[in-house]
Structures are given as C-alpha cells and as structure tokens.
Amino acid sequence: MIAHTVDAVVVGAGPNGLVAANALVDAGWDVLVLEAQDVVGGAVRSAEVTSPGFSTDLFSAFYPLAAASPLIRGLDLHQHGLTWVRAPDVLAHALDDGRAALLASRAEDTAANLDEFAAGDGAAWLDMVASWRRLRDPLLDALFTPFPPVVSVARLLRRTRVAGAVDLARLAVLPVRRLSHEHFRGDGGGLLLTGNAMHADIPPDAAGSGVFGWLLAMLGQDVGFPVPQGGAGRLAAALAARIGAGGGEVETGMRVRSIEVVGGRAVGVRTQDGQLVRARRGVLADVTAPALYRDLLGDEHVPPRVRRDLDRFQWDHPTFKVNWALDRPVPWTAPAARGAGTVHLGVDLDGFVDGAADLSVGRTPERPFLLFGQMTTTDPTRSPAGTESAWAYTHVPHGIEWTPDIVRDEVRRVEAAIERVAPGFRDTVLSRFVQSPADLEAADENLVGGAVNGGTSAIHQELFFRPTPGLGRPETPIPGLFLASASAHPGGGVHGACGWNAARAAIGAAGRTGALRRALARTAWERVLGRE
C-alpha cells in the first residue's frame, strides 16, 4: 500500500533530521519527516519528571554549538518561538578544597579568576581568546561543512598564513593535558580546558582531546552556554514549526521499518504498519550508522566492506544521568559556582586521567567526573522561585547490567561527589529522576547503550573515518540515500551540520549537475570499497 509520494523522506526527527528537513523545505521540496516517538526532538526534549512545576531537559541541555552554528542561526528560529537565555556565568569547575575555576561571561573576568591560580595565566587566557576571534568564522565554517572543506580551509589559511596553519594543525592532534601545560602555570586554565574536553569521550592524554576542550571553552567565552527558554524541547518545537510553516510535514508515532531500494537506488521507506512512502529525490536518515546499514537496509544492499567496517564501529562512553528538584539553590562552598549554568566537579587535573583510565579498562570510577546543570539559575522559568531544577551526568563503562542495586550505587557516587563541594546538597532534594544508560536508549533508540554522540569522537572515527573509512560525506554507497545523523561528519553535538550537509548533498544530487555528482560519488565509493 502506497501512503503517498514526496520529494524526500527524512527518517527521524532529532535535531539533525529537523535541520535537514528545513533545508529541503527552503529549497522548495515536498518533505515528510517520520518519527517513531510520540514527540519530536530526539535527544532535545524536556518534561516534568521530578516534581510538578520543575522542567527537566531529558538529554542535552546547553547549546553553545547551536548558538554558534551559522546553520541554525540562519533559520531565524526566534520567529517560531525560540528564545535563548544564559546564566550569569558560563561554567565553573568546583574543587574539593573550596576553590573554583570560573569561565565568566566576560573574558576579563575569566582572566582575573585564572590569575588567582597563577599570576600570568589570565593574560594567557586572553591571548587564547584573541586567537580564537581571528579564526572563529572560517574555522566554524570548516567544522560544519562536508569533508573536505576546501573553501573554508582556504579562508582559514588566509587568516593564519602558513605558520599559523601549522600551529592549528598541531592543536588538532594535541592532548588537552599537554595543551594546558603549555599555556598555563596554575591549574585553573587546565581545569576549564580539560573539563570541556571531557564532554566528549577522548581521554585527556589522547590525541585530539585538546581541540575539543579548546573549541568548547572558546565557544563558552564567545556565545556562552545558552539554553532554550522553557526547556530544550522548545528548540525542537521551533524547528518542527518552521518545517510546517514552509509546507513540510512531520508525523510522530510513525516508525520506519526499512528503506526501499529498487535498482540499487533508495526510492522510499516502508513503515512499521506496512505503508510505502515513495521519495522522488532522496531518503535522509537521522539514525545511527549501524541502525541504517544493519536494520533499515538488508544485507543484500550493503557492500561487504561496509558491513565489515561496521563490525569495528566504536560507540562513545555511556552516560548516566540524575535529575533533581531542589527546594533551594545548591549550597556550593565556592562562590564562583553559584551563578554558573554548568558546573564541573568530582576531580582535579590528575583525577581526569584516573577517571579516563577506569573507563578504558571497563571499571566504574569511584570518584566520577560530573557535569552539573543549574537550569533555574540559567532560566528562571524552569522551576518555582527560590528552587532549582538540576541534573548531573557522568560517563560509565560499557557492558554494565543496570540492576536497581547498581543504579543506587552510581547515584551514591554522584551525590557523594556533589556533597564534597556543596555540603548539605542531599537536604535540598525534593525528588530525583534517574536515567541509566539503558533508560536513555529506551527513550531514544539513537542513544545506543547510553552513548549520546553517535559514536566515539576519537580521531580514528572522525573526518573521512566517520562512520567508517570512506568519503567523510553524507552520501552512502546507495544512491539516493544520505546519512544525516551524528554518526556522520562532523559528529555529535546539537549544531545541525550533519542534517544540513545531508540535505545539501541531496539537493546537489537532484540538481543540474546531479548526474555528474552521482557519477563522482559512485566512482569514489568504488575506489574506497575496492571495486575497480
């Protein structure tokens, strides 16, 4: 049974799928988005799950990449109900001894805080910020465009010259621990860089961790760590509203069972209830790479080399998250933590390394590194006046069976870490809502095993190695099918680039030069897959 025919079907209404659909709608395409869940957003959702009147972001919460992304900024989502708000300060790293490194809203205030750790570190921070401002626009363009970003890199080279380009290339592979030692004498700057690097799953001594820490820290100093007023779901709702305003459709509660392939080309999708939705121009999949190739496509349509490479696909570390309704603000020992939207805690500089080592060998860290969100501090609409809606998450090893006893043990570790830097925290708790890695996956199938970034951010699975060694582009070996999820370059984070790149590739393949583009892509894939 054919339900209907559209220009493009987008599978999944996560942020990348919604951005992809917006790009296609803007190009004049007839677009249908199919989402298995009853609400849009994927890992960008909010709900009242702790206590009435307390809004909780169920997955992601702070969005520096979205605020900086030229792709999302260009969608003018304020016209569809989105308002960004920010905490008084961006981020603090609270130490057990009562001190805190502070990423303030103003770079000069951040510098003053770092000078308290070691004289001269403030000037080093300001130098780093000045370098960021010179590189910002072409660098973000290079980050968010398909691989290889030829035009953006050319612009970047004009800014940096050869010597600066060499320095930037070195930064791209530098471990964050080494980056911190080279720039700062005290611990403050290293805490800010390393804590931000640990938002990904790369150990602090591993190649590539430096650029992640530097990028998020500089974005924090540039655009802050903003949140959608009223809850993360407002971002997804604005993206969906814009699709509807442009003539596209979003249907929830519609699970896609398979991709329809005819004559070697993707021509539509089959839903769980047996309906066939035909796609004249393309199918864009905002699902993980393993789900696309193993579940939605039959083995007969997936080249053996891709199937083999998927056996080596590496997930990022699972996430364990605890959400609280608090009857008053968190009683931080360090005053600098009180106005920060995000607080890092639980470890010092050496503790980052210890925790990463535990995860590497499959051991649950007894003293976990936590990311803590003060949502009412950031957005007063999130809970009643005088209270706080808060959450914390940490990374845990793969392979754990999350029984009630093991969940309780991890909650104990999380709350013990908070108590060390905020004595009396447990007394503020009205209620809690716990999300183990299994719970995260149950709520969003793309969060496989609780992994939130669509696959490891380690260098061996980035650029043209993402999701498997190939072109580093959204085109797949099946013409008409495009990977639009965080499993594609440039990877995790709510920036919309994976969806935008897939949409632009689909538009290009259907355009006047489409035949040439398809031939080039086919030839490139034949070389990669060894089919000459």
N, C-alpha and C positions, 0 to 999 in steps of 0.2 A: 504494500500500500504506500503510495507516494503522498506524503503530507503536503508538501509544496516545494517549489523551486525558488532559490535565491541566488544572488551573485556569490555570496560567501557564507559559510557556516563557521562560527567560532565556537570551539568546544571548551567550555569553562569560563566562568565569569569572575575569575580572580582579577587583580589589578591589571595584569598583562593582557588578559583576554579583553577586558573592558577598554583599555587603551587601544588595542588593535582594532576593535570594532569602531571606536570613534574615528580612527584614521581612515578606515574604509568608508564610513558614512560621509566623512568630509570629502572623499573622492567621488561621491555620488553613487556608491554601490548600495545594493539592496542586501542588508546584512541581518542575519539571525544568530543570536548568542544563545546557546543551550547550556544550562547549569543544572547539575544533579541536585545540589542542595536547594532548600526552600527559600534561601535568600542569596543575594549576590555578595561578592566581596572576597571569597576565598579566605585568605589569611588577613583580610582587612575587614574585621567585623567587631561589633560591640553589643553588649547586652547587660541586663541587670541580673547577675548571677550570685552576688554575695548577699546584699540586703536591698530592700526596696529603696529607690532613690539613688543608688550607687551604680554608676555606669562603668563597666569594665571592658577594656579592649581585650578581646579573647586571644589575640595572637600578636601581631605587630602593633606598635603604639606611637612611636616617634618617627618623623618622616623628613629627615634632612635631605635625603636623596630626591624625594618627591618635590620638596620646596625648591631645590636647586635645578631639577631637571628641566631643560628647555622644552621638552616634550609635554610634560604635564602643565607647566606654566602656560604654554601656548593654547591649552584647551579652555582657558578662561572659566574654570570651574566655579568661580565666585558667582557667576551668573546662574548657577544651578544649585546653589545652597551651601557651598563650601566656604568656611571661614577658618583661616589658620590663626592659632593663638600660641603664645610662648610663655614659658616660665620666666621669672625674674632673672635667673641664671640658667646656663645651659646644662652643665654637668659638674658633679663633684666626685672625687674619689676619697671616701672616708676611710681613714686608717684606725686600727685598734688603739693607737696611742692618743687619739683625740684630735690629730691634725687632719686636714683635708686639702687636697689639690683641687683648685677651682678653675673650671672653664667658664668664665663670666661672659656676659653679653658683650662687653667691650673688651677689646684686645688689651688695652692698657690696664684694665683691672685683672685680667688673667696674668699679665706680666708681673704686676705687683705681688700677686699671690705666689708666683713661682720664685720671685726674689726672696721670699721668706724661707724657701728650701735651700737656696744657694744664690749668693749675690752674682748677678750677671745672667742668670737664667731667664729673667724677664726680657732682656734685650735679645737673647737667642730666640725666644718665642716670637717677638715682634719681627725679627728677621725672617723667620719661617712664614709668618703671616704675609709679609711683604712679597716673598717669593710666590706664595700661593696666588696672591692677587694679580701678579703678572701672568700667571699660567692659566688661571681659572677657566676662562671661556673656551679656548681651544682644547684644553685638557678635558673638560666635561663633554665637549662635542666628540672628542676621540673616544671617550669612555662609552658614550651612549649610541654610537653609530656602528653599523655592521663591520665585521673584520674583513679585510684590513681597512682601517680608517684613513685612507690616503689623503684626502683633502684636509682633514682635521690635523693630521700629523704634519703636513706642510705648513699649516698656520702655526702650529706649535713650534716648529723649527725656526720660523721667522722671529718668534718671541725669544727663544732660548739661545739661538746660534748653536754651533757645534759643541762647544764646551758645556753649555747648559743642558743640551740634549744628552750628553754622556752622563752628567750628574743625574738627570731624571731617569735614565735607563738603569743606573746603579740603584737609585731609590726603589725602582720597580721590583728588584730582587733582594733588597736589603732586609734582614730580620729586624723586627721592631726593637728588640733588645739592643742590637748594635746601633740602630738609628738613635735611640735615646742616649746611649753613652757618648755618641759623637757630638751631640748638641747640648746636653745638659749636665751640669756638675751635681746637682741635687736630684732627689727622687721625684719631685713634683711633675716635671715635664714628661719623664718616663712613665709615670702613672697615667697621665692623660693619654699619651700615645698608645701605650700597651693596652689599657682598658678598652679603648676604641678598636684596636686591632682584634681583641678577643670577642667582638661581636660576630666575627667570622669564626671559622674552626681551624685557623692556622696557628700552630704553636709559636710562641714569641721568639724562639730561636730559629724558626724556619724561614727559608727564602720566601719573599712576597708578603710577609706579615707587616713589614714596615710601611708599605704603600697603603695598605688598608687602614692602619692606625692613623697615618698622616692625613689621608683623604677625609675620614670621618671627623677627626679633630679640626681640620681646617674648615670643613663644611659647618661644623658646630660654631666655630668662631665667625663664620660668614653669614649663614642663614639661620643659625640656631638649630634646636631640635624641636620643630613645631609639631602641633597635633591639630586634628580637625575639631573645631568646637562642637561639643556634644557627643563625641565618640568617633572612633576610627571608621565605623560604618557610614558616617556622613561622607567620607571620601568616596567610598564605593557607590553610595547612593547618587552622588553628584555625577560620577562617570556614567552610571546607568541612565540617569535622567537626560544627560546630554545625547546619548545614543537615541533615546526615544524622540527627543526634540528634532533630531536630524533625520528621522524616518526609519531608523533601525528598530529591531525588536529584541527583547531579552525575555526568555522564558525560563523560569525556575522549575525545579522538580522534574526536569527532563534529562534523564541520564542517557548518554550516548554509549551504545553497546559496541559499535565497530565503525571503522572508516570503510566506505565503499570504494573499491578500486576496480576499474574497468579498463582493460587495455593498457595496464601499467600506470594509469593515472588516477588520482583521487578525484572522485566525482560527487561525493556527498557523504552522509553519515546515516547509520541505522540506529534508531533509539531503542531503549530497553523494551518498549511496547511494540516494537516491530515496524514502526513508521520509517519510511525512507525520506530524508530531506536531501534533495539534489542541490549541488553547488555548481553553478556555471563556471566560476572563475577560480575558486580555491577553498580549501579547508585549512583553518588555522587552529592549532591545538595548544591550549593553555593547560597542558598536563605534563607530568614529568616524562622525560625521555623513555625510561623503562616502560611506563604505562602506555605511551604511544606505540612503541615498536612491539611490545610483547602482548599487550592486552587489546588495543584497538585495531592493530594490523595483524593479520595472520602471518605465520612464518613464511608462507609462500611469497609474500610481498616484501620481505625484509632481506636484504643481501646477507649472505653468511658472514661477511666481515663485520657488518654492523652488529649482528647477533653475538658474535664473539667478543667484540669490544664492549658490548653491554654487560657481559659477564664480569668485566673489570670496572664497571661504573661504581664510583665511591660516593656514598652519602656523607653529608656533614654530620657532626655530632648531634645526637638527640637533645631536645630541650625539655626541661622540667620547669613548670611554672606554678606559682602560688599567687592567688589574688585575695586581697583583704578589703573589708570595710572596716575602717578605723574610726573610733569615736572622737579623735582629736589628731592634730598633726603629729608626725613622727618625732620622738624626743631625741634628736641627734645630739651627740656630745659636741661635734664640730659645728660651729655656727654657719660655716660656709655651705653645709649640706642642706640647710633649711629652705633655701629659695631655689634649689636646683631641681629641674624637672626630672633628670636622670641622676641616680647616684650609683657609683660603682663601689663595691665593698667586698670584704671577706679575705683579701690577700694583700700583701705588699709586693714589691717588684719581684722578689725571689719566689713568692707564692704563686705568681702567674706560671712560672716554669714548673713548679711542683704539680700544680693542677693539670697542666697540659701533659705532663709525664704520666699522671694517673690515667687520664683518658686514653693515651696512646697504648697503654697495656691493658685496657679494659677494666680499670679499677675506679670505683666511685670516689671522688675526692672527699675526704673527711672535712676539709676546710674549703668549701667551694667558693669560686669567684661568682659574685652575683651582680646582675643588672637590676636595679630597683627603680620603679617608676612612681613618681608622686604626681598623680593625674589631676587631683583637685588643685594642687599648687600650680600646675600648668594651666588648667582650665577649670575655673570655679563652678562651671555648670555640672561637673561630674558627680558631685555629692552635696548633701546639705551643708550649709555654712557651719564652719567650725570642725568639720570632719575631714577625712582624707580617703579617697579611693586609691589604692596602691596595689602594686604587684611586684614580684621579683621572679627572674628566671635564671637558670644555670644550665650548663651543659653536663650531660651524663654519658656514660659509655653505651655502646650498642649492646644488644643481647640480653638485657635485663627483663625478667618477667615481673611486671609491676603489680605484685600482690599488695593487698592492703597494708601488710606489715612493712614491706619495703617502701611503699609510698609514705607511711608515717615516719620512717627513719629519715627519708630525704627531707620531709617537712621540718623535722627536728634540726637537721643540719642547717637548713636555710634560716630558720628563725634564730638559731644559736648565733649564726654569723651576724644577723641584724642586732641582736641583743648586745653584742660586744661593742658596737658603735652607736647604739641607741638604747641604753638601759631602760627597761620598762616598756619596751615595744609590745610585748605579749599582752600587757594590761590594756592596751589600746584597741585590741582586736575585738570587733563585734561579731564577725563571721569570716570564714575563709572558703574559697573555692579552689580546689586543686586540679591541675591539668598535668597528668603524667604524659610521657611521650605517646603512650597508647591512646590516651584521651584526645591528644592533638590530632593524631591520624584519623581517629573515628569521626572527628568533626570536620576534617578536610583531608581528603584522600591524597592530595599532593604533598602533605607533610608526612612522608613515609617514615615510619619508625620514630616520629617526632623531629625529623630533620626539616628545618624551616627554610633552607636556602637552595633547594632544588639540586643538591649535590655539593661536594666539597669545593671550597674556594681555593684549595691548594693549586700551585702553579701547574701541576701535571694535568689539571682538568679545567683549565681556563683557555681563553683565546681560541685557537683552532683545535685545541684538545677537548673543547666543550660542545656537546656532552660526551662525544667520543672523538678520537682523531678524525678530522675531516676538514671541512671548509671554514668552520667557525662562523657560519652564516645560518639564517633560519631555514633556507631551503633544505629539504630532505632528499634522499635518493628516489623518492616517489614524486614525480611531477604533480603540481597542484596541491601538495601538502607541505605545510610550513609549521615548524616548531616555534611556539610563541610563549613558552614558559620560562621560569628561572633556570631550567636545565640548559637553556641556550645562552650564548654570549649576550650581554656581559655578566649574567648570573643573578644571584639573589639581591634582595632589596627592593623597596617599592619606588621604582623610578620609571616604570613603564617601557623601558627601552626594548626589552625582549618582545613585547607585543607590538610596539611601533615598528621595529625592524622587520618583523614577520609581515606586517601589513604593507610596508613599503616594498618588500620583496614580491608579495602577491600582486600589488599594483603594477610593478615593473614587468612581471612575467605576463600580465594580461595587456600590456600597452603596445605601442607601435613597434618597439624593439624587443617585444616579448619572445619572438621566435629565436632571435639571437641570444637573448639572456638564457632561455631554456637550453639551447644547444651548448652554451658555455658551461652552464651548471652541470649538464649531463656529462660533458667531457671531463670536467674537474672531478666529479664523483667517480667516473670510470678510472681515472688515474689513482685516486685515493683508495678505491676498493680493489685495485689490481686487475681491472677488466680493460684490457687494451684491445 
